[in-house]
Amino acid sequence: MNMRDRSRDGIRNRLEYHFLSQYRPFWQVAQRVPPVERLTNRLIINSLMNKTPPRPYPLSCSSNYPTWKGLTDQSWYNRHLPGRSSIEMPEDKAVLGLFTEQKEGPSTKSNSTYLFPSFAQWFTDGFLLTDKTDGRRTFSSHQIDLNQVYGNTDAQTRAIRTMSSNERERGQLKTSLQDGEAFAPFLFLADGTKDPVFAALPDPERFDYRVSPEGARTLFAFGGERANISPNVAMVNTLFIREHNRLARILANKNASWSDDRVFETARLINIALLNKIVVAEYINHISPYHFQLSGDGAVAAHANWNRPNWIPVEFNVLYRWHSLVPATLNWGGETLATKSMLLNNRPLLTHGLARSFEIVSAQPARRMGLFNTVDFLLPVELSTIRLARKNKLASYNDYRQIMSYPRVTRFEQISSNPEFVKALQNLYGHVDRIELYPGLFAEDHRPRSAVPSLLGRMVAIDAFSHALTNPILAPNVFNADTFTCEGIQIIARTRTLRDLVLRNCPTCDPNAHITMDWRNSRGPRVAKNIQ
């Protein structure tokens, strides 16, 4: 087996990785002592966050130099680095060849189940909301706000609420029963026209040319335009809709004097807090190679120099295109289905139900993230991402290594141990400083126990922690029983994983159901700490 040249990993990076990914008994002991756990959690997160200059970033996609508009107008994506000067680039379709699947190419083994990319796609579709006519701009709130469920405008939110005088529906979202299970109502009527009740809701993205007539009849009235993109994404959205209604029932029963609006808004806040919790406790810890399980303690950010208002950088929009994780086929309840056939078609979810669908995607591995591993039907999306990165003039792969506290590489062999990757990059770019960010991210080797390559993992973690832990709901004067109620605080404390939500929203679910992002753990997800 070829060994990657590690001489440009950086001594501090190598030492940190060694200590945090070894000595498991030590980290387990540290995790069991609350004061030590909190201190260690704070130190690790702050060490990570200080590997790159903190927000506010001086630049946005509106200009290549600082301006007042660039510092205040959040309709533009932020950016870590200024736009790259014009240099001669390989043809975009030649770069696409780096992603094209090779039947006898690199290993497709993965540390992740298919639940991992399913959640990642659903999660990021909530805030990576790019303007269709200008890839430099966004209509995102720049927050983790569950707009996949609740919509992006007040009119969209009203369209999916019951807003009923019926006490049993106070504060709830609309649902309809399908084979005894609660799902969102269907977006389209039997004749194929959009239900006028949901006129304010966005049409599913790419609906006009991708959806089949059979698929259209399975699309739900969701707040997010991409929440119907596939059944494995729709199932996550459905889970949070059910959890909202479960929370609303609890709040309404405990607070008879509360209005429909107050029940709804409090359930919404608790639901968003649950998502924030799961993002750190399950999702980020799955990405991390560390034995210490990081926790979403909002107090970590309270006095941190990186605690600034959220603003999604354009690099985050580009790096989150994890198409190589997607297999060509999925075994859904004993039937082998082409993944392409499930685009904008929720029939598999409706046929097998919510709990069983979570088990199905947890019972098969995702593919390995990397070059030469993207299935054919997603190659046009890879090409559009290459073009988006170029349109935004993203800096080079080496420039992003430097700003993320990795030394610049000087040889192709310092990027990957795979000789095919090294040869392809060398033939295409000639010099390491010419490598673009997007292919460079996926050319790197994975660290043991990690779901993603090194630079990608660091960039995701930095943006994820600054995104999740600076959410206004985690501020000390907000995150309390006055806001969430005592019952809400207890529910948040008891929740760690998506599996927790499935078990309490699917009464017929097997209590021993295998629902996890971690392929390495056949008995369920690794235990993660609570938000306190």
C-alpha positions as CSV (number, residue, x, y, z in Angstrom):
1,M,0.0,0.0,0.0
2,N,1.3,3.5,-0.9
3,M,2.0,5.9,1.9
4,R,1.2,9.5,1.6
5,D,4.0,12.0,2.2
6,R,2.9,13.6,5.5
7,S,5.7,16.2,5.6
8,R,3.3,19.1,5.0
9,D,0.6,18.1,7.5
10,G,2.1,20.4,10.1
11,I,3.6,19.3,13.4
12,R,0.8,20.8,15.6
13,N,-1.9,19.3,13.4
14,R,-0.2,15.9,13.6
15,L,0.2,16.1,17.4
16,E,-3.4,17.1,17.9
17,Y,-4.7,14.4,15.7
18,H,-2.5,11.8,17.4
19,F,-3.6,12.6,21.0
20,L,-7.3,13.0,20.1
21,S,-7.6,9.9,18.0
22,Q,-5.5,7.7,20.3
23,Y,-5.7,6.9,24.1
24,R,-9.4,6.1,24.1
25,P,-9.5,5.1,27.8
26,F,-8.2,8.5,28.8
27,W,-10.9,10.3,26.8
28,Q,-13.6,8.0,28.2
29,V,-12.6,9.0,31.7
30,A,-12.5,12.7,30.8
31,Q,-16.0,12.3,29.4
32,R,-17.4,10.9,32.6
33,V,-16.3,13.9,34.8
34,P,-18.7,16.8,34.0
35,P,-16.3,19.7,34.9
36,V,-13.4,18.0,33.0
37,E,-15.8,17.2,30.1
38,R,-17.0,20.8,29.8
39,L,-13.4,22.2,30.0
40,T,-12.1,19.7,27.4
41,N,-15.0,20.4,25.1
42,R,-14.4,24.1,25.3
43,L,-10.6,23.7,24.7
44,I,-11.0,21.4,21.7
45,I,-13.7,23.6,20.0
46,N,-11.8,26.8,20.6
47,S,-8.6,25.3,19.3
48,L,-10.4,24.3,16.2
49,M,-12.2,27.6,15.7
50,N,-8.9,29.6,16.1
51,K,-7.3,27.7,13.2
52,T,-8.7,30.3,10.8
53,P,-9.5,34.1,11.3
54,P,-12.8,34.5,13.0
55,R,-15.9,36.2,11.6
56,P,-16.8,38.8,10.5
57,Y,-14.9,38.1,7.3
58,P,-14.1,41.3,5.5
59,L,-15.1,40.1,2.1
60,S,-18.3,39.0,0.4
61,C,-19.1,37.9,-3.2
62,S,-20.3,41.5,-3.9
63,S,-16.8,42.8,-4.3
64,N,-13.2,41.6,-4.2
65,Y,-12.3,44.2,-1.6
66,P,-14.0,45.3,1.7
67,T,-17.1,47.5,1.3
68,W,-19.9,48.6,3.6
69,K,-22.3,46.7,1.4
70,G,-20.1,43.6,1.6
71,L,-20.1,43.8,5.4
72,T,-23.8,44.3,5.8
73,D,-25.8,42.9,2.9
74,Q,-26.5,39.3,3.6
75,S,-28.1,38.6,0.3
76,W,-24.5,38.0,-0.9
77,Y,-22.5,35.0,0.2
78,N,-19.6,35.8,2.5
79,R,-16.2,34.4,1.6
80,H,-13.0,33.3,3.4
81,L,-10.6,34.5,0.8
82,P,-10.6,37.1,-2.0
83,G,-11.4,36.0,-5.5
84,R,-8.6,34.2,-7.4
85,S,-6.8,36.2,-10.1
86,S,-7.5,35.1,-13.6
87,I,-5.2,32.2,-14.5
88,E,-5.4,29.7,-17.3
89,M,-7.5,26.7,-16.0
90,P,-8.0,23.3,-17.4
91,E,-11.2,22.9,-19.4
92,D,-14.1,22.3,-17.0
93,K,-15.0,19.0,-18.6
94,A,-11.5,17.8,-18.1
95,V,-11.8,18.6,-14.4
96,L,-15.1,16.7,-14.5
97,G,-13.0,13.6,-15.4
98,L,-11.6,13.7,-11.9
99,F,-15.0,12.8,-10.6
100,T,-16.2,10.3,-13.2
101,E,-16.7,6.9,-11.7
102,Q,-14.1,4.3,-12.6
103,K,-15.5,0.7,-12.4
104,E,-12.1,-0.6,-11.4
105,G,-11.1,2.5,-9.6
106,P,-10.6,3.4,-5.9
107,S,-12.3,1.6,-3.0
108,T,-15.9,2.5,-2.3
109,K,-15.7,1.3,1.3
110,S,-17.2,3.9,3.7
111,N,-17.4,4.6,7.4
112,S,-20.9,5.8,6.9
113,T,-24.3,4.4,6.4
114,Y,-26.5,6.1,3.8
115,L,-28.3,7.9,6.6
116,F,-25.2,10.2,6.8
117,P,-25.4,11.7,3.3
118,S,-29.2,11.7,3.6
119,F,-29.1,13.9,6.7
120,A,-26.3,16.0,5.3
121,Q,-28.3,16.8,2.2
122,W,-31.5,17.6,4.1
123,F,-29.6,19.6,6.7
124,T,-27.6,21.8,4.3
125,D,-30.6,22.4,2.0
126,G,-32.1,24.4,4.9
127,F,-29.5,27.2,4.7
128,L,-27.5,26.8,1.4
129,L,-30.2,28.7,-0.6
130,T,-28.5,30.0,-3.7
131,D,-30.1,32.5,-6.0
132,K,-31.0,30.7,-9.2
133,T,-29.8,33.5,-11.4
134,D,-26.7,34.5,-9.6
135,G,-24.6,31.9,-7.7
136,R,-22.9,34.7,-5.7
137,R,-26.2,35.5,-3.9
138,T,-28.4,33.7,-1.4
139,F,-31.8,34.1,0.2
140,S,-30.8,32.2,3.3
141,S,-31.5,33.4,6.8
142,H,-27.9,32.2,7.5
143,Q,-29.2,30.2,10.5
144,I,-30.1,26.6,11.3
145,D,-33.8,27.4,11.4
146,L,-35.6,24.3,10.0
147,N,-37.0,26.3,7.1
148,Q,-37.1,22.9,5.3
149,V,-40.1,22.3,7.6
150,Y,-41.4,25.7,8.3
151,G,-40.7,27.6,5.1
152,N,-38.7,30.7,4.4
153,T,-41.5,33.3,4.6
154,D,-44.5,34.0,6.9
155,A,-46.9,33.1,4.0
156,Q,-45.2,29.7,3.6
157,T,-45.4,29.0,7.3
158,R,-49.1,29.9,7.5
159,A,-49.9,27.6,4.6
160,I,-48.6,24.5,6.4
161,R,-50.0,25.3,9.9
162,T,-53.4,24.0,11.1
163,M,-54.2,27.4,12.7
164,S,-57.2,25.6,14.1
165,S,-59.6,26.4,16.9
166,N,-59.7,22.7,17.6
167,E,-57.9,22.2,20.9
168,R,-56.4,18.9,19.8
169,E,-54.7,20.7,16.9
170,R,-53.4,23.8,18.7
171,G,-50.0,24.9,17.4
172,Q,-49.6,22.0,15.0
173,L,-48.6,21.6,11.4
174,K,-50.9,20.0,8.8
175,T,-50.7,16.3,8.3
176,S,-52.7,13.6,6.5
177,L,-52.8,9.9,7.3
178,Q,-51.4,7.5,4.7
179,D,-51.9,3.8,5.8
180,G,-52.3,5.0,9.3
181,E,-49.1,7.1,9.4
182,A,-48.9,10.9,9.6
183,F,-47.2,12.6,6.7
184,A,-47.4,16.2,5.3
185,P,-50.4,16.7,3.0
186,F,-49.7,16.2,-0.7
187,L,-48.7,19.2,-2.7
188,F,-50.6,18.3,-5.8
189,L,-54.2,17.3,-6.4
190,A,-55.2,14.1,-8.2
191,D,-55.5,16.0,-11.5
192,G,-51.8,17.0,-11.3
193,T,-52.4,20.7,-10.4
194,K,-51.0,22.3,-7.3
195,D,-53.3,22.4,-4.4
196,P,-54.3,26.1,-4.1
197,V,-54.2,25.8,-0.3
198,F,-50.4,25.6,-0.8
199,A,-50.0,28.2,-3.4
200,A,-47.4,30.1,-1.2
201,L,-45.2,27.0,-1.0
202,P,-42.3,26.8,-3.4
203,D,-42.5,24.2,-6.2
204,P,-40.0,21.4,-5.6
205,E,-36.7,22.3,-7.2
206,R,-36.3,21.0,-10.7
207,F,-39.9,19.8,-10.6
208,D,-40.6,21.1,-14.2
209,Y,-38.2,18.7,-15.9
210,R,-37.4,15.9,-13.5
211,V,-40.6,14.7,-12.0
212,S,-42.7,11.9,-13.4
213,P,-46.6,11.9,-13.2
214,E,-46.4,9.0,-10.7
215,G,-43.8,10.9,-8.7
216,A,-45.8,14.1,-8.6
217,R,-48.6,12.4,-6.7
218,T,-46.2,11.5,-3.9
219,L,-44.7,15.0,-3.3
220,F,-45.5,16.6,0.1
221,A,-46.4,20.2,1.0
222,F,-43.1,21.0,2.6
223,G,-41.8,24.5,3.4
224,G,-38.4,23.8,1.7
225,E,-38.0,23.6,-2.0
226,R,-35.6,20.7,-1.9
227,A,-37.2,18.7,0.9
228,N,-38.9,16.5,-1.7
229,I,-35.8,15.8,-3.7
230,S,-35.7,12.1,-2.7
231,P,-37.5,9.8,-0.2
232,N,-34.5,9.6,2.1
233,V,-34.5,13.4,2.4
234,A,-38.3,13.6,2.7
235,M,-38.2,11.1,5.5
236,V,-36.0,13.4,7.6
237,N,-38.3,16.3,7.0
238,T,-41.3,14.1,7.9
239,L,-39.6,13.2,11.2
240,F,-39.2,16.8,12.3
241,I,-42.8,17.5,11.3
242,R,-44.0,14.7,13.5
243,E,-41.7,15.9,16.3
244,H,-43.2,19.4,16.1
245,N,-46.7,18.1,16.5
246,R,-45.7,15.9,19.3
247,L,-44.1,18.9,21.1
248,A,-47.2,21.0,20.4
249,R,-49.5,18.4,22.0
250,I,-47.3,18.3,25.1
251,L,-47.2,22.1,25.3
252,A,-50.9,22.5,24.7
253,N,-51.8,19.9,27.4
254,K,-49.5,21.7,29.9
255,N,-50.5,25.2,29.1
256,A,-54.3,25.4,28.6
257,S,-54.3,29.2,28.4
258,W,-51.7,29.4,25.6
259,S,-52.8,30.7,22.2
260,D,-52.3,28.7,19.0
261,D,-49.5,31.0,18.1
262,R,-47.6,30.6,21.4
263,V,-47.9,26.8,21.3
264,F,-46.7,26.8,17.7
265,E,-43.7,29.2,18.2
266,T,-42.5,27.4,21.4
267,A,-42.7,24.0,19.7
268,R,-40.8,25.5,16.7
269,L,-38.0,26.8,19.0
270,I,-37.7,23.4,20.8
271,N,-37.6,21.6,17.4
272,I,-34.8,23.9,16.2
273,A,-32.9,23.3,19.4
274,L,-33.2,19.6,18.9
275,L,-31.8,19.9,15.4
276,N,-28.8,21.9,16.7
277,K,-28.3,19.2,19.3
278,I,-28.3,16.4,16.8
279,V,-26.0,18.3,14.4
280,V,-23.3,18.3,17.0
281,A,-24.0,15.2,19.1
282,E,-24.5,12.8,16.2
283,Y,-23.5,14.4,12.8
284,I,-20.3,16.3,13.7
285,N,-19.1,13.5,16.0
286,H,-19.6,11.1,13.1
287,I,-17.4,13.3,10.9
288,S,-14.8,13.7,13.6
289,P,-12.0,11.1,14.1
290,Y,-11.6,12.0,17.8
291,H,-12.4,9.6,20.7
292,F,-13.7,12.6,22.7
293,Q,-17.3,13.2,21.8
294,L,-17.9,17.0,21.4
295,S,-21.0,18.5,22.7
296,G,-23.2,21.4,21.6
297,D,-22.7,23.5,24.7
298,G,-23.8,27.0,23.8
299,A,-21.7,28.4,26.7
300,V,-18.6,27.6,24.7
301,A,-19.4,30.5,22.3
302,A,-20.6,32.9,24.9
303,H,-17.3,34.8,25.3
304,A,-15.5,33.4,22.3
305,N,-13.8,35.8,19.7
306,W,-15.6,33.8,16.9
307,N,-19.0,34.5,18.3
308,R,-20.4,36.8,15.6
309,P,-23.6,36.8,13.6
310,N,-23.9,33.9,11.2
311,W,-23.1,34.5,7.5
312,I,-22.7,31.5,5.2
313,P,-19.5,31.7,3.1
314,V,-19.5,30.8,-0.6
315,E,-16.9,28.1,0.1
316,F,-19.3,26.3,2.3
317,N,-21.8,26.3,-0.5
318,V,-19.3,24.6,-2.8
319,L,-17.6,22.2,-0.5
320,Y,-20.9,20.6,0.6
321,R,-21.4,18.8,-2.7
322,W,-20.8,15.2,-1.5
323,H,-22.1,13.4,-4.6
324,S,-19.6,10.6,-4.5
325,L,-21.4,9.2,-1.4
326,V,-24.4,8.4,-3.4
327,P,-24.7,4.8,-4.8
328,A,-26.2,4.0,-8.2
329,T,-28.8,1.7,-6.6
330,L,-30.4,1.3,-3.2
331,N,-32.0,-1.8,-1.7
332,W,-35.3,-0.3,-0.4
333,G,-37.3,-2.9,1.4
334,G,-36.0,-5.8,-0.6
335,E,-36.4,-4.1,-4.0
336,T,-33.3,-2.8,-5.8
337,L,-34.1,0.7,-7.1
338,A,-32.0,3.0,-9.2
339,T,-31.2,6.0,-7.1
340,K,-32.0,8.2,-10.1
341,S,-35.5,6.8,-10.2
342,M,-36.1,8.1,-6.7
343,L,-35.5,11.8,-7.5
344,L,-38.8,13.7,-6.7
345,N,-40.5,10.4,-6.0
346,N,-41.5,9.6,-2.4
347,R,-43.3,6.3,-3.2
348,P,-40.6,4.2,-1.4
349,L,-41.1,6.2,1.8
350,L,-44.9,5.9,1.6
351,T,-44.8,2.2,0.8
352,H,-42.5,1.2,3.7
353,G,-43.3,3.9,6.3
354,L,-41.1,6.3,8.3
355,A,-39.4,4.0,10.8
356,R,-38.7,1.2,8.3
357,S,-37.3,3.8,5.8
358,F,-34.8,5.0,8.5
359,E,-33.8,1.4,9.1
360,I,-33.4,0.8,5.4
361,V,-31.0,3.7,4.8
362,S,-29.1,2.7,8.0
363,A,-28.7,-0.8,6.7
364,Q,-26.5,0.0,3.7
365,P,-23.3,1.9,3.4
366,A,-22.7,5.2,1.7
367,R,-20.0,5.1,-0.9
368,R,-16.6,6.5,-0.1
369,M,-16.2,10.2,-0.6
370,G,-13.5,11.0,-3.1
371,L,-12.4,11.3,-6.7
372,F,-13.4,8.9,-9.5
373,N,-16.5,7.9,-7.6
374,T,-19.5,9.9,-8.7
375,V,-22.3,8.0,-10.5
376,D,-23.2,9.0,-14.0
377,F,-26.5,10.8,-13.3
378,L,-24.8,13.2,-10.9
379,L,-22.0,14.2,-13.2
380,P,-24.0,17.2,-14.5
381,V,-24.3,18.4,-10.9
382,E,-20.5,18.0,-10.5
383,L,-19.9,20.1,-13.6
384,S,-22.2,22.8,-12.4
385,T,-20.3,22.9,-9.1
386,I,-17.0,23.2,-10.9
387,R,-18.4,26.1,-12.9
388,L,-20.0,27.7,-9.8
389,A,-16.6,27.7,-8.0
390,R,-15.0,29.3,-11.0
391,K,-17.7,31.9,-11.4
392,N,-17.1,32.9,-7.8
393,K,-13.3,32.8,-8.5
394,L,-12.5,30.7,-5.5
395,A,-8.9,30.7,-4.4
396,S,-6.7,27.7,-4.9
397,Y,-6.7,24.5,-2.8
398,N,-3.3,25.5,-1.4
399,D,-4.6,28.9,-0.4
400,Y,-7.4,27.3,1.6
401,R,-5.0,24.9,3.3
402,Q,-3.0,27.9,4.4
403,I,-5.9,29.9,5.8
404,M,-7.1,26.7,7.6
405,S,-3.7,26.3,9.4
406,Y,-2.4,23.5,7.2
407,P,1.0,24.1,5.5
408,R,0.9,24.5,1.8
409,V,1.7,21.3,-0.1
410,T,4.7,21.3,-2.4
411,R,4.3,17.9,-4.0
412,F,1.2,16.0,-5.3
413,E,2.2,13.0,-3.2
414,Q,1.5,15.1,-0.1
415,I,-2.2,15.2,-1.0
416,S,-3.0,11.5,-1.6
417,S,-1.5,8.1,-1.2
418,N,-3.6,7.0,-4.3
419,P,-1.3,7.0,-7.3
420,E,-4.2,7.4,-9.7
421,F,-5.3,10.6,-7.9
422,V,-1.7,11.9,-7.9
423,K,-1.2,11.2,-11.6
424,A,-4.5,12.7,-12.6
425,L,-3.9,15.9,-10.6
426,Q,-0.4,16.2,-12.0
427,N,-1.5,15.7,-15.6
428,L,-4.3,18.2,-15.3
429,Y,-2.7,21.0,-13.2
430,G,1.0,20.6,-13.6
431,H,1.8,22.3,-10.3
432,V,0.2,22.0,-6.9
433,D,-0.5,25.7,-6.6
434,R,-2.9,25.5,-9.7
435,I,-5.2,22.9,-8.1
436,E,-8.7,24.2,-7.6
437,L,-10.4,23.9,-4.2
438,Y,-13.2,21.6,-5.2
439,P,-11.2,18.7,-6.7
440,G,-8.4,19.2,-4.1
441,L,-10.9,18.7,-1.2
442,F,-11.9,15.3,-2.5
443,A,-8.4,14.2,-3.6
444,E,-7.1,14.0,0.0
445,D,-6.8,10.8,2.0
446,H,-9.3,10.2,4.7
447,R,-8.1,10.1,8.3
448,P,-8.8,6.8,10.1
449,R,-12.2,6.9,11.8
450,S,-13.3,10.0,9.9
451,A,-16.1,10.1,7.3
452,V,-14.4,12.9,5.3
453,P,-10.9,14.0,4.1
454,S,-8.8,16.3,6.3
455,L,-9.2,19.8,4.9
456,L,-12.9,19.2,4.1
457,G,-13.4,18.0,7.7
458,R,-11.8,21.1,9.2
459,M,-13.7,23.5,7.0
460,V,-17.0,21.8,7.7
461,A,-16.3,21.7,11.5
462,I,-15.3,25.3,11.7
463,D,-18.4,26.5,9.8
464,A,-20.7,24.0,11.6
465,F,-19.6,25.0,15.1
466,S,-19.7,28.7,14.4
467,H,-23.1,28.1,12.8
468,A,-24.7,25.9,15.4
469,L,-23.2,27.3,18.6
470,T,-23.9,30.9,17.8
471,N,-27.5,30.2,17.0
472,P,-29.6,32.8,19.0
473,I,-31.6,30.1,20.8
474,L,-28.4,29.0,22.6
475,A,-27.7,32.4,24.1
476,P,-27.7,32.1,27.9
477,N,-30.7,34.5,28.3
478,V,-32.7,32.6,25.7
479,F,-31.8,28.9,26.4
480,N,-33.8,28.5,29.6
481,A,-37.1,27.2,30.8
482,D,-38.8,30.6,30.3
483,T,-38.3,30.2,26.6
484,F,-38.5,26.5,26.1
485,T,-40.6,25.4,29.2
486,C,-39.3,22.9,31.7
487,E,-40.7,20.1,29.6
488,G,-38.9,21.4,26.5
489,I,-35.5,21.7,28.3
490,Q,-35.9,18.1,29.5
491,I,-36.7,16.9,26.0
492,I,-33.6,18.6,24.6
493,A,-31.4,17.1,27.3
494,R,-32.7,13.6,26.6
495,T,-32.2,13.8,22.8
496,R,-28.9,12.8,21.1
497,T,-29.7,11.2,17.8
498,L,-32.2,10.9,15.0
499,R,-32.9,7.5,16.4
500,D,-34.3,9.1,19.6
501,L,-36.7,11.1,17.4
502,V,-37.8,8.0,15.4
503,L,-38.5,5.9,18.4
504,R,-40.8,8.5,20.0
505,N,-42.6,9.4,16.7
506,C,-43.1,5.9,15.3
507,P,-45.0,3.9,17.9
508,T,-44.6,0.6,16.0
509,C,-40.9,1.0,15.6
510,D,-38.8,-1.8,17.1
511,P,-37.0,-0.4,20.2
512,N,-33.9,-2.2,19.1
513,A,-34.0,-0.7,15.5
514,H,-30.7,0.0,13.9
515,I,-30.8,3.7,13.0
516,T,-27.3,5.2,12.7
517,M,-24.9,7.2,10.5
518,D,-22.0,5.0,11.6
519,W,-21.4,1.9,9.5
520,R,-18.6,0.8,11.9
521,N,-21.0,0.4,14.8
522,S,-23.4,-2.5,14.1
523,R,-25.2,-1.9,17.4
524,G,-26.1,1.7,17.0
525,P,-24.5,5.2,17.0
526,R,-21.7,6.2,19.2
527,V,-22.9,7.8,22.4
528,A,-22.6,11.6,22.4
529,K,-23.0,14.2,25.1
530,N,-26.0,16.3,25.8
531,I,-26.4,20.0,25.5
532,Q,-26.7,21.2,29.1
